[in-house]
Amino acid sequence: MGTRVIVLNGASSSGKTSIGRCLQGILSTPWLLLGVDDLIRAIPDDGIEDGSLLHISRTGQVDVGPGWRSLETSWYLGIAAIVASGTGVIVDEVLLDGGRGQERVRSALGGTGVLWVGVTCDRDVARAREALRPDRVAGQFESQETVVHEGVTYDLIVDTSHATSESCAATILGHVPTTA
């Protein structure tokens, strides 16, 4: 099976969503862009307020609560079902526990053809992006920049520090079969 899922993994504000949007514009068929932010928006607010699902500290540290993993599993099984129905999916992800998270995603997606892309960025560039985003807490990038990549095996790594989202998407597309 060819590539039907592109996982863009990187810290908050590293440029994943922008790359994903560019990929949607250059892939030969329509692909969905689904991200961890979509999952966060879908969970009950109470799960964030009481920390049972997710907690984001004032310093930007993100911790998952006891109920998060079961929702995350359902999320990825849903993505697998979308892919099984014939639609490609670009996943905008922040693997907070690196390689263990990659294994959970890999397990949920089963035999689906996945292209694993690491998205990196210079700390100063990410800080500037983070400051412009009202939905981000200062320090999120720094708390995630190392842990999201620990133990993760990639097919490709792109750095958005100086490269445009368009050029990163074009590089990624070069690793996707032309039938995608």
N, C-alpha and C positions, 0 to 999 in steps of 0.2 A: 504494500500500500504506500502511496506517495504521501507527501506532507499534507496533512489536513488540519494541523494545529501548529501555531507558532506561539511559543511561550516567550514573552519578553519579561525577564526578571531583572529587577534592579531596585535601588532605594527610591524612596519618595522624591519626586522632582528631578529624577535623572533623565526624563525625556521619553519614557515608555509610551505614554498615551499619544504624544505627537507623532512618534514613529508609527504607531498602530494606525492612526488616521491616514498617514501617508501611504502605508501599505495597502489600506483599503482602496486608495485611489489608483494604485498601479497593478494590483492583482487582476488577472483576467476574468475572474468571476467574483460575485459579491461574497465577502467574508464578514462575519460578525466580529466586533471588537467588544470583549467582555473583560472586565477587570475587577480586582479585589475591591476597588471603590464602589462598584456596582453592588457587590455582595454586602458591603458595609451599609450602603444606603437601604438595602432590602431587609436588614435585621431590625428587630424592634428597638426603638430608642431606649427602652428600659434596660436592654442588655448592654448598652454603652454606659448609661447613667449609673448602674449598679456594678459594672465591671464583670458581670457573669458571662458576657460574650467577648467584650473587647474593652480595653482601657488605654486611653492615650493621655500620658502625663503632661504636665505643663512644660516639661523639658523635651517633649517630642517622642519619648520612649513609648512604643506600642507593645502591649502585652495582651495575649489572648486569654480569655477566661475559660472556665471548665466546659461551657456549652459550645464554644467556637468550633472545635474539630468536627463535631457531627454535622453542623451546618456547612462547613467547608467541604466535607465529603459529599454531601447532597449536591452542593454547587458543582463540583467536578464531575459527578455522575451525570448531572444535567448537561454539562458541556459535552461529555462523551456521547450522550443521546443525540444532541444537535449534530455532532460530527457524523455519527452513524446514519443520520438521515440524509447526509450528503452535503451539508454546509460546512465550509471551513471556518475556523474560529481563531482569532488572534487573542491571546490571553495576556493581559496587562497585570503582572503579578509582583508581589513583594514577599519572597520566601523568607519569613522572619527567622526560621530555623534552618536555612540553607539546604544542605543535602537531604536532611530528613524530610523537609517539605517537598523537595523534588521527588523523592520516593513516593510520598503520598499522592502527588499529582500523577506520577507515572502509573501507579497502581490503579487509580480511578479511571484513567484514560485507556487502560488496557493496551491493546495492540495498535491503537491509533498512531499513525505516523506523525511524530512530533519533532519540530525543529526548536531546539533550546538555544535562546539568544540571551546572553548577558548584556545588560545595558549599564554602562559606567559613565561617570561624569566627574569632573574636577569639583572639589568641595566648594570653592568660591563661586563657581558658576551655579551650582545647585543651591547654595545659600541665597543667591540673588533671585533665582526662580522661586524658591520657597517663600521669600519675603513678598513676592507679588501675588501669592495665592492665598486668598482668604480662608480656604478650607484646610490649610496646613498650619501646624504648630512649629515654630522655630526650633530646630534641633532634630527634626524627624530624619532628615537625610543623614546627618552625622551618626545618629543612633543605629541606622540601618546599613550604612555604606559597606561595611565589612561583613556583617553576619549574613546578609542575603546571598552572598556569593560563596561562603564557606562550604566546601564539600559538594558544590554543584558542578556537574559536568556539562559543558556547553559545546554546541556545534559551531558557535560563532560568538564573538564578543564585539560590540560596537561601543565607541566612546563618543558621547554627545557634547563633550567640552567645547570642541571647535567645529565639529562636523554638523551639518544641518540634518534635520529630521528626514528630509528628502533623500539626502545622500546615504544616510544609514538605512533607510527603507530600501533603496536601490541595491545596496550591498546585501541585505537580507534576501531580497527577491532573487538575487543571483544564486542562492542556496535552495530555492524552492523550484520544484519541477515546473516546466512551462505549462502543464495541464492544470495547475492550480488556479 
